[in-house]
Amino acid sequence: MSLTTDRDLSALEAHAAHNYHPLPVVLAEADGAWVTDVDGRRYLDALAAYSALNFGHRHPVLVEALQRQLGRMTLTSRAFHHDRFASFCAALSRLSGLEAVLPMNTGAEAVETAIKLARRHGYHRRGLADGQATIVVADANFHGRTTTIVGFSTDTTARDGFGPFAPGFRHVPFGDADALAAAIDETTVAVLLEPIQGEAGVIVPPSGYLQQVRRITRDAGVLFIADEIQSGLGRTGATFACDREEVRPDVLVLGKALGGGLLPVSAVLADREVMDVFTPGSHGSTFGGNPLGCAVGQAVVELLETGEYQTRSRELGARLEAGLRSLPSQRVRAVRCAGLWAGLDLVPELTGREVCERLLDEGVLAKDTHGSTIRLAPPLVVTENEVDLIVEALRRAVA
Ligand SMILES: *Cc1c(COP(=O)(O)O)cnc(C)c1O
């Protein structure tokens, strides 16, 4: 690696805001599950851009869909209809079983959209007095970086110095259905949860929790909003993490892998009764639902409709989990898995950052979170051998 000195590394960021602390590697090319740095060294990408690359880098079907659309039309704004919009919405509706789609671009925008949808639904459909709506959220949530969203984060690093924040959010511990039921009152319009908490370290709730959340929210007449931006689209071995408990949320939020790793595409889905609280002019986005995004998003849905990626995620995920559970317990305190998604808690003597730096030397890219946790989310196109390679690299990295 030519990036050996601190000076080389700081030169890379001389004109950049310092809102990230990247591992010391400069990537130049990528294909499938593999990336190559500026010196020609190859790495297995075990992060996959936090699940935005579920189908790997430059999946040929997705690249073709993008290229074909690039040669036709890229942007119209929603001031006009375009010929890629309806079929994308129909595909996503088919995949999710929810009737209506509102496309946006980034995940945070889609979460903001879901918040607006839930509040307006409370006011317009349930007759709640204006300005009173509350939304129940979980401790340690991650829903994005806008001021409203970080305002209900419990992560001080994400919040510090960015207030004042929007009121109207109430916190409960994740995975505790009784606490959730107790937090709901007549002002509550929605419960917003990640079915599996990603940034928190792949926190899988107790089995049956999502069904309980579904029952509690239905009984109380409040919306269940599932933020599946990271957990959805094949990551957990099912199309959506909610499918693992056969739960259908009222509002589904998608992002990351919906853009196939090629461009930002997000969406909010709900049945008509809910979605129709949006009326012309009440919400929008210049780029949301653009022809390029629709072409790629539809191709993503079609890949998922084969079921191949969900199966790979389930089967290779079982192999990854078995491998991770074979790591020495004097080094790895806990392992949590859902499909090809894993969180590993290291013993306090090890920091996540140093283990990720050792993994980098072993030719594997991964990312630490919250000090001593490592998150793995390899693309769903990895092979059995590549899963084994991740596990063996980790075994050496924690040794
Ligand atoms: C990444 C993520 C977001 C935010 O998505 P951006 O595209 O970065 O705005 C929101 N919710 C969850 C669960 C995420 O993982």
The ligand as a Gaussian input file, in Angstrom:
#p B3LYP/6-31G(d) Opt

LIG

0 1
 C      -28.846000       4.204000       5.964000
 C      -30.121000       4.265000       6.684000
 C      -30.937000       5.412000       6.629000
 C      -30.515000       6.680000       5.929000
 O      -30.288000       6.504000       4.556000
 P      -29.467000       7.631000       3.744000
 O      -29.614000       7.197000       2.306000
 O      -28.048000       7.581000       4.220000
 O      -30.112000       8.934000       4.013000
 C      -32.153000       5.371000       7.282000
 N      -32.550000       4.276000       7.952000
 C      -31.796000       3.169000       8.022000
 C      -32.311000       1.982000       8.771000
 C      -30.556000       3.126000       7.415000
 O      -29.785000       2.050000       7.525000

